[in-house]
Amino acid sequence: MNVAPSQAGVSVRAFILLALALWLLVSACAKLAALDVFQVAMEAHQVVPQHLIQTAVWSIPVVELAVSSVAIWRLTTSGSLRGAALPLMLAFAALTVYTGALSIRPPEEPSGCGCGLSRAPVEQWWPLTARNVVCMVLALGAAAG
C-alpha cells in the first residue's frame, strides 16, 4: 500500500535541503570573495596537483555556486526534492573524498580548511570528513523520504 508522505515530512525534508544548499552557497561566495586565501589552503593541502591549482581555485566555488543555485531553484519552482537532493549529494560526496584524503594524509603543517567559512588551521580532518558524510546522508535521506 502506497502512503503519501505527510506535508510536515515533506516540509522538513525541503528545509534540510534548503539549509544544505544555503550552506554550500555561502561557502562558495566566501571562497570567491577571498580566492587568494582559498588558493593558499589548497596549495597547503597538496591534494590537487600544482599545475591544476589555479583551475581548481576558480572551478570549485563556481561549481558549488551552480549546485546550490540548482538545488534552490528546484526546491522553489518545482518542489522537486529529488531534483534538489541529487546535486547536493554529489557535491558533499566530492567534499567527503577531498577531506577524507586529508584525513589519511594531512598537510605537513596545520592549514585552513579552504571552505571559506573559517581561516583557523585544521589539525584533525576526520571531523570535517564526518560532517560531509552527514550532509551527504541528510541529502540522500531527504530525497528518499
Disulfide bonds with the S-S distance in Angstrom:
none
